[in-house]
């Protein structure tokens, strides 16, 4: 999956944080829910505009960002 197809950053929307296209839901919001133990189904229930693909995109986004932060050994 290409996370960039579901995520964008817009000035003036949630302080420029990466959000899912067409929503004001940030990637960070979804990652926080996942980290706290919320299931994918619970997140989708709370945010019906999201799908399993959005959750997977959030995880991919975080993984790509982490790879960029890792300093060469």
PDB file of N, CA, C and O in Angstrom:
ATOM      1  N   UNK A   1       0.846  -1.174   0.000  1.00  0.00           N
ATOM      2  CA  UNK A   1       0.000   0.000   0.000  1.00  0.00           C
ATOM      3  C   UNK A   1       0.891   1.236   0.000  1.00  0.00           C
ATOM      4  O   UNK A   1       1.967   1.242   0.599  1.00  0.00           O
ATOM      5  N   UNK A   2       0.438   2.260  -0.665  1.00  0.00           N
ATOM      6  CA  UNK A   2       1.140   3.534  -0.683  1.00  0.00           C
ATOM      7  C   UNK A   2       0.400   4.495   0.240  1.00  0.00           C
ATOM      8  O   UNK A   2      -0.641   5.039  -0.126  1.00  0.00           O
ATOM      9  N   UNK A   3       0.942   4.701   1.436  1.00  0.00           N
ATOM     10  CA  UNK A   3       0.286   5.549   2.434  1.00  0.00           C
ATOM     11  C   UNK A   3       0.010   6.945   1.906  1.00  0.00           C
ATOM     12  O   UNK A   3      -0.952   7.586   2.327  1.00  0.00           O
ATOM     13  N   UNK A   4       0.836   7.421   0.997  1.00  0.00           N
ATOM     14  CA  UNK A   4       0.657   8.786   0.505  1.00  0.00           C
ATOM     15  C   UNK A   4      -0.645   8.955  -0.274  1.00  0.00           C
ATOM     16  O   UNK A   4      -1.106  10.081  -0.461  1.00  0.00           O
ATOM     17  N   UNK A   5      -1.238   7.867  -0.726  1.00  0.00           N
ATOM     18  CA  UNK A   5      -2.504   7.989  -1.447  1.00  0.00           C
ATOM     19  C   UNK A   5      -3.677   8.252  -0.511  1.00  0.00           C
ATOM     20  O   UNK A   5      -4.745   8.655  -0.971  1.00  0.00           O
ATOM     21  N   UNK A   6      -3.507   8.036   0.781  1.00  0.00           N
ATOM     22  CA  UNK A   6      -4.578   8.250   1.758  1.00  0.00           C
ATOM     23  C   UNK A   6      -4.270   9.354   2.763  1.00  0.00           C
ATOM     24  O   UNK A   6      -5.139   9.730   3.549  1.00  0.00           O
ATOM     25  N   UNK A   7      -3.059   9.872   2.750  1.00  0.00           N
ATOM     26  CA  UNK A   7      -2.618  10.836   3.768  1.00  0.00           C
ATOM     27  C   UNK A   7      -2.082  12.079   3.090  1.00  0.00           C
ATOM     28  O   UNK A   7      -1.357  12.002   2.098  1.00  0.00           O
ATOM     29  N   UNK A   8      -2.453  13.236   3.643  1.00  0.00           N
ATOM     30  CA  UNK A   8      -1.844  14.477   3.170  1.00  0.00           C
ATOM     31  C   UNK A   8      -1.701  15.455   4.319  1.00  0.00           C
ATOM     32  O   UNK A   8      -2.237  15.245   5.407  1.00  0.00           O
ATOM     33  N   UNK A   9      -0.979  16.510   4.063  1.00  0.00           N
ATOM     34  CA  UNK A   9      -0.755  17.569   5.054  1.00  0.00           C
ATOM     35  C   UNK A   9      -1.260  18.864   4.447  1.00  0.00           C
ATOM     36  O   UNK A   9      -0.882  19.236   3.336  1.00  0.00           O
ATOM     37  N   UNK A  10      -2.132  19.553   5.201  1.00  0.00           N
ATOM     38  CA  UNK A  10      -2.698  20.803   4.710  1.00  0.00           C
ATOM     39  C   UNK A  10      -2.490  21.888   5.750  1.00  0.00           C
ATOM     40  O   UNK A  10      -2.805  21.718   6.927  1.00  0.00           O
ATOM     41  N   UNK A  11      -1.958  22.993   5.292  1.00  0.00           N
ATOM     42  CA  UNK A  11      -1.782  24.138   6.191  1.00  0.00           C
ATOM     43  C   UNK A  11      -3.152  24.540   6.730  1.00  0.00           C
ATOM     44  O   UNK A  11      -4.126  24.604   5.981  1.00  0.00           O
ATOM     45  N   UNK A  12      -3.219  24.803   8.000  1.00  0.00           N
ATOM     46  CA  UNK A  12      -4.463  25.240   8.612  1.00  0.00           C
ATOM     47  C   UNK A  12      -5.396  24.121   9.032  1.00  0.00           C
ATOM     48  O   UNK A  12      -6.441  24.388   9.626  1.00  0.00           O
ATOM     49  N   UNK A  13      -5.053  22.884   8.744  1.00  0.00           N
ATOM     50  CA  UNK A  13      -5.874  21.751   9.179  1.00  0.00           C
ATOM     51  C   UNK A  13      -5.066  20.966  10.194  1.00  0.00           C
ATOM     52  O   UNK A  13      -4.038  20.370   9.873  1.00  0.00           O
ATOM     53  N   UNK A  14      -5.557  20.979  11.434  1.00  0.00           N
ATOM     54  CA  UNK A  14      -4.902  20.279  12.538  1.00  0.00           C
ATOM     55  C   UNK A  14      -3.418  20.662  12.643  1.00  0.00           C
ATOM     56  O   UNK A  14      -2.550  19.812  12.843  1.00  0.00           O
ATOM     57  N   UNK A  15      -3.162  21.953  12.502  1.00  0.00           N
ATOM     58  CA  UNK A  15      -1.802  22.510  12.626  1.00  0.00           C
ATOM     59  C   UNK A  15      -0.810  21.879  11.656  1.00  0.00           C
ATOM     60  O   UNK A  15       0.375  21.757  11.964  1.00  0.00           O
ATOM     61  N   UNK A  16      -1.295  21.478  10.486  1.00  0.00           N
ATOM     62  CA  UNK A  16      -0.406  20.931   9.469  1.00  0.00           C
ATOM     63  C   UNK A  16       0.046  19.505   9.711  1.00  0.00           C
ATOM     64  O   UNK A  16       0.964  19.024   9.047  1.00  0.00           O
ATOM     65  N   UNK A  17      -0.585  18.825  10.651  1.00  0.00           N
ATOM     66  CA  UNK A  17      -0.229  17.416  10.905  1.00  0.00           C
ATOM     67  C   UNK A  17      -0.780  16.542   9.783  1.00  0.00           C
ATOM     68  O   UNK A  17      -1.806  16.875   9.188  1.00  0.00           O
ATOM     69  N   UNK A  18      -0.114  15.433   9.487  1.00  0.00           N
ATOM     70  CA  UNK A  18      -0.613  14.528   8.453  1.00  0.00           C
ATOM     71  C   UNK A  18      -2.000  13.987   8.829  1.00  0.00           C
ATOM     72  O   UNK A  18      -2.194  13.427   9.909  1.00  0.00           O
ATOM     73  N   UNK A  19      -2.952  14.169   7.913  1.00  0.00           N
ATOM     74  CA  UNK A  19      -4.333  13.722   8.117  1.00  0.00           C
ATOM     75  C   UNK A  19      -4.737  12.808   6.974  1.00  0.00           C
ATOM     76  O   UNK A  19      -4.118  12.806   5.910  1.00  0.00           O
ATOM     77  N   UNK A  20      -5.772  12.042   7.212  1.00  0.00           N
ATOM     78  CA  UNK A  20      -6.340  11.228   6.151  1.00  0.00           C
ATOM     79  C   UNK A  20      -7.129  12.140   5.234  1.00  0.00           C
ATOM     80  O   UNK A  20      -7.899  12.985   5.690  1.00  0.00           O
ATOM     81  N   UNK A  21      -6.931  11.964   3.946  1.00  0.00           N
ATOM     82  CA  UNK A  21      -7.554  12.816   2.942  1.00  0.00           C
ATOM     83  C   UNK A  21      -9.069  12.830   3.127  1.00  0.00           C
ATOM     84  O   UNK A  21      -9.702  11.786   3.281  1.00  0.00           O
ATOM     85  N   UNK A  22      -9.634  14.036   3.107  1.00  0.00           N
ATOM     86  CA  UNK A  22     -11.072  14.205   3.249  1.00  0.00           C
ATOM     87  C   UNK A  22     -11.564  14.208   4.680  1.00  0.00           C
ATOM     88  O   UNK A  22     -12.770  14.278   4.920  1.00  0.00           O
ATOM     89  N   UNK A  23     -10.642  14.134   5.644  1.00  0.00           N
ATOM     90  CA  UNK A  23     -11.014  14.130   7.063  1.00  0.00           C
ATOM     91  C   UNK A  23     -10.108  15.098   7.822  1.00  0.00           C
ATOM     92  O   UNK A  23      -9.165  15.659   7.263  1.00  0.00           O
ATOM     93  N   UNK A  24     -10.407  15.276   9.078  1.00  0.00           N
ATOM     94  CA  UNK A  24      -9.530  16.014   9.981  1.00  0.00           C
ATOM     95  C   UNK A  24      -8.893  15.051  10.987  1.00  0.00           C
ATOM     96  O   UNK A  24      -8.374  15.479  12.018  1.00  0.00           O
ATOM     97  N   UNK A  25      -8.935  13.776  10.690  1.00  0.00           N
ATOM     98  CA  UNK A  25      -8.378  12.741  11.562  1.00  0.00           C
ATOM     99  C   UNK A  25      -6.901  12.595  11.239  1.00  0.00           C
ATOM    100  O   UNK A  25      -6.529  12.315  10.099  1.00  0.00           O
ATOM    101  N   UNK A  26      -6.054  12.787  12.258  1.00  0.00           N
ATOM    102  CA  UNK A  26      -4.616  12.706  12.019  1.00  0.00           C
ATOM    103  C   UNK A  26      -4.116  11.267  12.121  1.00  0.00           C
ATOM    104  O   UNK A  26      -4.710  10.419  12.787  1.00  0.00           O
ATOM    105  N   UNK A  27      -3.015  11.033  11.443  1.00  0.00           N
ATOM    106  CA  UNK A  27      -2.329   9.750  11.546  1.00  0.00           C
ATOM    107  C   UNK A  27      -1.962   9.507  13.009  1.00  0.00           C
ATOM    108  O   UNK A  27      -2.093   8.395  13.518  1.00  0.00           O
ATOM    109  N   UNK A  28      -1.501  10.564  13.672  1.00  0.00           N
ATOM    110  CA  UNK A  28      -1.125  10.475  15.086  1.00  0.00           C
ATOM    111  C   UNK A  28      -2.297   9.985  15.937  1.00  0.00           C
ATOM    112  O   UNK A  28      -2.112   9.166  16.838  1.00  0.00           O
ATOM    113  N   UNK A  29      -3.511  10.488  15.652  1.00  0.00           N
ATOM    114  CA  UNK A  29      -4.694  10.044  16.413  1.00  0.00           C
ATOM    115  C   UNK A  29      -4.852   8.530  16.325  1.00  0.00           C
ATOM    116  O   UNK A  29      -5.042   7.856  17.338  1.00  0.00           O
ATOM    117  N   UNK A  30      -4.773   8.006  15.113  1.00  0.00           N
ATOM    118  CA  UNK A  30      -4.955   6.564  14.910  1.00  0.00           C
ATOM    119  C   UNK A  30      -3.833   5.787  15.588  1.00  0.00           C
ATOM    120  O   UNK A  30      -4.085   4.769  16.234  1.00  0.00           O
ATOM    121  N   UNK A  31      -2.605   6.256  15.446  1.00  0.00           N
ATOM    122  CA  UNK A  31      -1.478   5.568  16.085  1.00  0.00           C
ATOM    123  C   UNK A  31      -1.616   5.568  17.602  1.00  0.00           C
ATOM    124  O   UNK A  31      -1.286   4.577  18.254  1.00  0.00           O
ATOM    125  N   UNK A  32      -2.095   6.656  18.164  1.00  0.00           N
ATOM    126  CA  UNK A  32      -2.312   6.719  19.617  1.00  0.00           C
ATOM    127  C   UNK A  32      -3.367   5.703  20.054  1.00  0.00           C
ATOM    128  O   UNK A  32      -3.193   5.017  21.061  1.00  0.00           O
ATOM    129  N   UNK A  33      -4.449   5.609  19.303  1.00  0.00           N
ATOM    130  CA  UNK A  33      -5.477   4.624  19.632  1.00  0.00           C
ATOM    131  C   UNK A  33      -4.906   3.209  19.570  1.00  0.00           C
ATOM    132  O   UNK A  33      -5.150   2.396  20.462  1.00  0.00           O
ATOM    133  N   UNK A  34      -4.153   2.920  18.522  1.00  0.00           N
ATOM    134  CA  UNK A  34      -3.549   1.592  18.404  1.00  0.00           C
ATOM    135  C   UNK A  34      -2.597   1.318  19.564  1.00  0.00           C
ATOM    136  O   UNK A  34      -2.602   0.224  20.129  1.00  0.00           O
ATOM    137  N   UNK A  35      -1.788   2.301  19.917  1.00  0.00           N
ATOM    138  CA  UNK A  35      -0.820   2.128  21.010  1.00  0.00           C
ATOM    139  C   UNK A  35      -1.515   1.897  22.350  1.00  0.00           C
ATOM    140  O   UNK A  35      -0.964   1.239  23.233  1.00  0.00           O
ATOM    141  N   UNK A  36      -2.722   2.437  22.500  1.00  0.00           N
ATOM    142  CA  UNK A  36      -3.438   2.262  23.761  1.00  0.00           C
ATOM    143  C   UNK A  36      -4.224   0.955  23.805  1.00  0.00           C
ATOM    144  O   UNK A  36      -4.874   0.647  24.804  1.00  0.00           O
ATOM    145  N   UNK A  37      -4.159   0.178  22.704  1.00  0.00           N
ATOM    146  CA  UNK A  37      -4.819  -1.123  22.699  1.00  0.00           C
ATOM    147  C   UNK A  37      -6.181  -1.143  22.025  1.00  0.00           C
ATOM    148  O   UNK A  37      -6.870  -2.163  22.057  1.00  0.00           O
ATOM    149  N   UNK A  38      -6.576  -0.043  21.421  1.00  0.00           N
ATOM    150  CA  UNK A  38      -7.851  -0.003  20.718  1.00  0.00           C
ATOM    151  C   UNK A  38      -7.757  -0.865  19.458  1.00  0.00           C
ATOM    152  O   UNK A  38      -6.781  -0.774  18.714  1.00  0.00           O
ATOM    153  N   UNK A  39      -8.756  -1.688  19.222  1.00  0.00           N
ATOM    154  CA  UNK A  39      -8.732  -2.574  18.054  1.00  0.00           C
ATOM    155  C   UNK A  39      -9.043  -1.788  16.782  1.00  0.00           C
ATOM    156  O   UNK A  39      -9.588  -0.686  16.828  1.00  0.00           O
ATOM    157  N   UNK A  40      -8.686  -2.376  15.662  1.00  0.00           N
ATOM    158  CA  UNK A  40      -8.983  -1.751  14.372  1.00  0.00           C
ATOM    159  C   UNK A  40     -10.489  -1.535  14.236  1.00  0.00           C
ATOM    160  O   UNK A  40     -10.929  -0.479  13.782  1.00  0.00           O
ATOM    161  N   UNK A  41     -11.273  -2.530  14.627  1.00  0.00           N
ATOM    162  CA  UNK A  41     -12.727  -2.432  14.512  1.00  0.00           C
ATOM    163  C   UNK A  41     -13.285  -1.314  15.400  1.00  0.00           C
ATOM    164  O   UNK A  41     -14.226  -0.625  15.005  1.00  0.00           O
ATOM    165  N   UNK A  42     -12.720  -1.131  16.579  1.00  0.00           N
ATOM    166  CA  UNK A  42     -13.182  -0.056  17.455  1.00  0.00           C
ATOM    167  C   UNK A  42     -12.872   1.310  16.849  1.00  0.00           C
ATOM    168  O   UNK A  42     -13.693   2.225  16.924  1.00  0.00           O
ATOM    169  N   UNK A  43     -11.703   1.450  16.255  1.00  0.00           N
ATOM    170  CA  UNK A  43     -11.333   2.719  15.624  1.00  0.00           C
ATOM    171  C   UNK A  43     -12.281   3.017  14.466  1.00  0.00           C
ATOM    172  O   UNK A  43     -12.779   4.135  14.336  1.00  0.00           O
ATOM    173  N   UNK A  44     -12.527   2.017  13.632  1.00  0.00           N
ATOM    174  CA  UNK A  44     -13.433   2.199  12.498  1.00  0.00           C
ATOM    175  C   UNK A  44     -14.847   2.495  12.992  1.00  0.00           C
ATOM    176  O   UNK A  44     -15.569   3.268  12.363  1.00  0.00           O
ATOM    177  N   UNK A  45     -15.248   1.892  14.105  1.00  0.00           N
ATOM    178  CA  UNK A  45     -16.558   2.183  14.699  1.00  0.00           C
ATOM    179  C   UNK A  45     -16.670   3.614  15.184  1.00  0.00           C
ATOM    180  O   UNK A  45     -17.715   4.249  15.040  1.00  0.00           O
ATOM    181  N   UNK A  46     -15.579   4.124  15.764  1.00  0.00           N
ATOM    182  CA  UNK A  46     -15.572   5.499  16.255  1.00  0.00           C
ATOM    183  C   UNK A  46     -15.429   6.522  15.126  1.00  0.00           C
ATOM    184  O   UNK A  46     -15.912   7.649  15.232  1.00  0.00           O
ATOM    185  N   UNK A  47     -14.762   6.117  14.050  1.00  0.00           N
ATOM    186  CA  UNK A  47     -14.512   6.999  12.912  1.00  0.00           C
ATOM    187  C   UNK A  47     -14.968   6.273  11.640  1.00  0.00           C
ATOM    188  O   UNK A  47     -14.133   5.722  10.922  1.00  0.00           O
ATOM    189  N   UNK A  48     -16.258   6.263  11.353  1.00  0.00           N
ATOM    190  CA  UNK A  48     -16.761   5.469  10.229  1.00  0.00           C
ATOM    191  C   UNK A  48     -16.232   5.891   8.863  1.00  0.00           C
ATOM    192  O   UNK A  48     -16.369   5.144   7.895  1.00  0.00           O
ATOM    193  N   UNK A  49     -15.637   7.058   8.769  1.00  0.00           N
ATOM    194  CA  UNK A  49     -15.051   7.481   7.493  1.00  0.00           C
ATOM    195  C   UNK A  49     -13.719   6.781   7.225  1.00  0.00           C
ATOM    196  O   UNK A  49     -13.179   6.880   6.123  1.00  0.00           O
ATOM    197  N   UNK A  50     -13.185   6.074   8.228  1.00  0.00           N
ATOM    198  CA  UNK A  50     -11.940   5.335   8.059  1.00  0.00           C
ATOM    199  C   UNK A  50     -12.230   3.874   7.723  1.00  0.00           C
ATOM    200  O   UNK A  50     -13.282   3.330   8.058  1.00  0.00           O
ATOM    201  N   UNK A  51     -11.261   3.264   7.051  1.00  0.00           N
ATOM    202  CA  UNK A  51     -11.342   1.845   6.703  1.00  0.00           C
ATOM    203  C   UNK A  51     -10.086   1.151   7.208  1.00  0.00           C
ATOM    204  O   UNK A  51      -9.176   1.790   7.738  1.00  0.00           O
ATOM    205  N   UNK A  52     -10.051  -0.142   7.038  1.00  0.00           N
ATOM    206  CA  UNK A  52      -8.853  -0.904   7.392  1.00  0.00           C
ATOM    207  C   UNK A  52      -7.638  -0.383   6.614  1.00  0.00           C
ATOM    208  O   UNK A  52      -6.521  -0.381   7.131  1.00  0.00           O
ATOM    209  N   UNK A  53      -7.858   0.054   5.385  1.00  0.00           N
ATOM    210  CA  UNK A  53      -6.756   0.611   4.584  1.00  0.00           C
ATOM    211  C   UNK A  53      -6.164   1.859   5.232  1.00  0.00           C
ATOM    212  O   UNK A  53      -4.953   2.069   5.167  1.00  0.00           O
ATOM    213  N   UNK A  54      -6.991   2.683   5.851  1.00  0.00           N
ATOM    214  CA  UNK A  54      -6.488   3.878   6.536  1.00  0.00           C
ATOM    215  C   UNK A  54      -5.593   3.485   7.714  1.00  0.00           C
ATOM    216  O   UNK A  54      -4.543   4.089   7.935  1.00  0.00           O
ATOM    217  N   UNK A  55      -6.013   2.483   8.454  1.00  0.00           N
ATOM    218  CA  UNK A  55      -5.212   2.045   9.601  1.00  0.00           C
ATOM    219  C   UNK A  55      -3.885   1.471   9.119  1.00  0.00           C
ATOM    220  O   UNK A  55      -2.839   1.755   9.704  1.00  0.00           O
ATOM    221  N   UNK A  56      -3.917   0.683   8.078  1.00  0.00           N
ATOM    222  CA  UNK A  56      -2.680   0.144   7.514  1.00  0.00           C
ATOM    223  C   UNK A  56      -1.787   1.279   6.994  1.00  0.00           C
ATOM    224  O   UNK A  56      -0.565   1.222   7.132  1.00  0.00           O
ATOM    225  N   UNK A  57      -2.394   2.299   6.404  1.00  0.00           N
ATOM    226  CA  UNK A  57      -1.624   3.444   5.914  1.00  0.00           C
ATOM    227  C   UNK A  57      -0.948   4.177   7.064  1.00  0.00           C
ATOM    228  O   UNK A  57       0.185   4.637   6.926  1.00  0.00           O
ATOM    229  N   UNK A  58      -1.637   4.290   8.202  1.00  0.00           N
ATOM    230  CA  UNK A  58      -1.043   4.931   9.379  1.00  0.00           C
ATOM    231  C   UNK A  58       0.179   4.150   9.845  1.00  0.00           C
ATOM    232  O   UNK A  58       1.209   4.740  10.173  1.00  0.00           O
ATOM    233  N   UNK A  59       0.066   2.833   9.874  1.00  0.00           N
ATOM    234  CA  UNK A  59       1.194   2.000  10.292  1.00  0.00           C
ATOM    235  C   UNK A  59       2.351   2.107   9.302  1.00  0.00           C
ATOM    236  O   UNK A  59       3.510   2.189   9.709  1.00  0.00           O
ATOM    237  N   UNK A  60       2.047   2.107   8.018  1.00  0.00           N
ATOM    238  CA  UNK A  60       3.092   2.257   7.007  1.00  0.00           C
ATOM    239  C   UNK A  60       3.767   3.621   7.123  1.00  0.00           C
ATOM    240  O   UNK A  60       4.990   3.725   7.026  1.00  0.00           O
ATOM    241  N   UNK A  61       2.969   4.658   7.329  1.00  0.00           N
ATOM    242  CA  UNK A  61       3.496   6.010   7.487  1.00  0.00           C
ATOM    243  C   UNK A  61       4.483   6.066   8.647  1.00  0.00           C
ATOM    244  O   UNK A  61       5.561   6.647   8.525  1.00  0.00           O
ATOM    245  N   UNK A  62       4.110   5.459   9.774  1.00  0.00           N
ATOM    246  CA  UNK A  62       4.979   5.446  10.948  1.00  0.00           C
ATOM    247  C   UNK A  62       6.254   4.657  10.681  1.00  0.00           C
ATOM    248  O   UNK A  62       7.334   5.063  11.109  1.00  0.00           O
ATOM    249  N   UNK A  63       6.140   3.538   9.981  1.00  0.00           N
ATOM    250  CA  UNK A  63       7.317   2.716   9.689  1.00  0.00           C
ATOM    251  C   UNK A  63       8.288   3.464   8.782  1.00  0.00           C
ATOM    252  O   UNK A  63       9.498   3.439   9.006  1.00  0.00           O
ATOM    253  N   UNK A  64       7.760   4.126   7.765  1.00  0.00           N
ATOM    254  CA  UNK A  64       8.617   4.888   6.849  1.00  0.00           C
ATOM    255  C   UNK A  64       9.297   6.027   7.595  1.00  0.00           C
ATOM    256  O   UNK A  64      10.483   6.290   7.400  1.00  0.00           O
ATOM    257  N   UNK A  65       8.546   6.688   8.436  1.00  0.00           N
ATOM    258  CA  UNK A  65       9.116   7.801   9.200  1.00  0.00           C
ATOM    259  C   UNK A  65      10.215   7.310  10.141  1.00  0.00           C
ATOM    260  O   UNK A  65      11.246   7.964  10.297  1.00  0.00           O
ATOM    261  N   UNK A  66       9.991   6.171  10.756  1.00  0.00           N
ATOM    262  CA  UNK A  66      10.991   5.591  11.661  1.00  0.00           C
ATOM    263  C   UNK A  66      12.267   5.254  10.908  1.00  0.00           C
ATOM    264  O   UNK A  66      13.366   5.514  11.398  1.00  0.00           O
ATOM    265  N   UNK A  67      12.132   4.682   9.730  1.00  0.00           N
ATOM    266  CA  UNK A  67      13.315   4.351   8.928  1.00  0.00           C
ATOM    267  C   UNK A  67      14.139   5.592   8.619  1.00  0.00           C
ATOM    268  O   UNK A  67      15.368   5.537   8.594  1.00  0.00           O
ATOM    269  N   UNK A  68      13.463   6.703   8.384  1.00  0.00           N
ATOM    270  CA  UNK A  68      14.165   7.952   8.083  1.00  0.00           C
ATOM    271  C   UNK A  68      14.916   8.488   9.292  1.00  0.00           C
ATOM    272  O   UNK A  68      15.924   9.180   9.145  1.00  0.00           O
ATOM    273  N   UNK A  69      14.426   8.169  10.490  1.00  0.00           N
ATOM    274  CA  UNK A  69      15.037   8.687  11.713  1.00  0.00           C
ATOM    275  C   UNK A  69      16.253   7.879  12.157  1.00  0.00           C
ATOM    276  O   UNK A  69      17.094   8.373  12.909  1.00  0.00           O
ATOM    277  N   UNK A  70      16.339   6.653  11.695  1.00  0.00           N
ATOM    278  CA  UNK A  70      17.417   5.772  12.116  1.00  0.00           C
ATOM    279  C   UNK A  70      18.738   6.285  11.510  1.00  0.00           C
ATOM    280  O   UNK A  70      18.865   6.439  10.296  1.00  0.00           O
ATOM    281  N   UNK A  71      19.698   6.539  12.383  1.00  0.00           N
ATOM    282  CA  UNK A  71      21.019   7.007  11.926  1.00  0.00           C
ATOM    283  C   UNK A  71      21.862   5.810  11.486  1.00  0.00           C
ATOM    284  O   UNK A  71      21.785   4.745  12.098  1.00  0.00           O
ATOM    285  N   UNK A  72      22.655   5.972  10.443  1.00  0.00           N
ATOM    286  CA  UNK A  72      23.532   4.869  10.030  1.00  0.00           C
ATOM    287  C   UNK A  72      24.498   4.487  11.153  1.00  0.00           C
ATOM    288  O   UNK A  72      24.981   5.348  11.889  1.00  0.00           O
ATOM    289  N   UNK A  73      24.767   3.208  11.271  1.00  0.00           N
ATOM    290  CA  UNK A  73      25.661   2.717  12.332  1.00  0.00           C
ATOM    291  C   UNK A  73      27.101   2.974  12.000  1.00  0.00           C
ATOM    292  O   UNK A  73      27.987   2.626  12.781  1.00  0.00           O
TER     293      UNK A  73
END
